[in-house]
Amino acid sequence: MSETTTGYPDLSLYIGGRFLGVDGREGQDVHDPATGRVLGRLPWASREDVEDALAVADHAFATWRRSSPLERSDVLRRAAGLARERAAAIGRAITLDNGKPLAEAVAEVLNAAEHIEWHAEECRRIYGRVVPSRDPAVRQFVVREPAGVCAAFSPWNFPFGQAMKKVAAAIGAGCTLVLKGPEESPSAIVAMAHLFHDAGVPDGVFNVVWGNPSAISRQLIESPVVRVVSFTGSVPVGRQLAALAASHMKRMNMELGGHAPVLVFDDADVDRAAVLLARLKTRNAGQVCVSPSRFFVQAAVHDRFVAALADAIGKVKVGHGLEEGVQMGPLIHDRRLQAVSDLVKDATLQGAQLLTGGTRLEGPGHFHAPTLLVDVPAHARVMREEPFGPVAAVARFDSIDDALRQANALPFGLAAYVFTNSIQTSTRVANVLEAGMVNINHSGMAHPELPFGGVKDSGFGSEGGTESFDSFLVTKMISQI
């Protein structure tokens, strides 16, 4: 995989085992969000390119669906090993086109390698079952089979990790796929194509296309070849793709946006919670679907928690992700920066107090200061819209019922955080919170053995855990006499 003079890898499509560059195709420049510098040129797939990708995926499925689980496991294991070997280079490219600190980018690749290994193990355990029959002459059994060609759509905030969850599950299940990755941060997906290519995945099993999101999405989902749609992204886009997929009776997995509530009770370890939450809030500049966003703090510890959180957020070092000691990089583009600024402005106009940050940082790049807002009214936009930026909005509560009412007030239900030393409180709150993932006194959602997914407007289906293959398998009952 060659690199440009900037040290950034060359970008390409990947169709039928071939890497296809610009070569007269339309394309777009890819920028470093920390400097604005052009890193490289990303080729866009033509309509014919997409049709080719669908055709080779369909052709490959006829063979790959009948492959041994051991063969699939071996391919995944080799890919995981290559991911670990190349983590430093892949991570550096992610930092260049995504902006996150290098340590976070490398950690993303290594975590994805764990996901590949986990799927390599679990794909050997996709079991059916025998069902006792009413007639001793009849044998009844249930098998789970690969669903078909998958159209996968992955986001820019975790360009390697989010896509790999889909790719590893699809390949492990015996499906083939066409992946449309994020045009803003494409290097990780191209690196992924090289990983699987070098790991020996058969031509056509894994394909990568880029281009106009709406046009490619429609072409992929409307194709009769595609039987599964897997999307990670915003709620509005997810709604559109889900409606389109439903109109064509496609199987779906949707991991959409969140607006994670944080409940800090008066018996919590306030200082420890503040330090952890500051780190989670500024991770990837807050551009994380499970980022803590709405902070509800019990009145008795409100002021102490706010002071500790302000102190922790104020110590976060912001800068280019390749610089030593940087803990938070830029937002992905100027549109994201403007959206965050608008939410902060609205909150202050609605009566919130700005304790730290609140402004764009001077100089090049899309940097926004880590921001803490307190006494934020429920009707402020930042309490209703996912900020997807380094903004913590704090409100206080009195009782458990009050906290749960505020936490469950929105249509989102992806992640939630609870801080308490009471087993009674934690149990009650975990049972009532409307979220797909509840973290109590820590954050523990990134492990491949755990299901990752939401409820309500935050989507349906899970990636990871024993549920990981469900979207890529169909159930067949066989009754034989």
Summary of the structure (lengths in Angstrom):
residues: 481
radius of gyration: 23.0
end to end distance: 55.5
largest distance: 78.9
contacts: 1758
relative contact order: 0.13
helix: 41%
strand: 22%
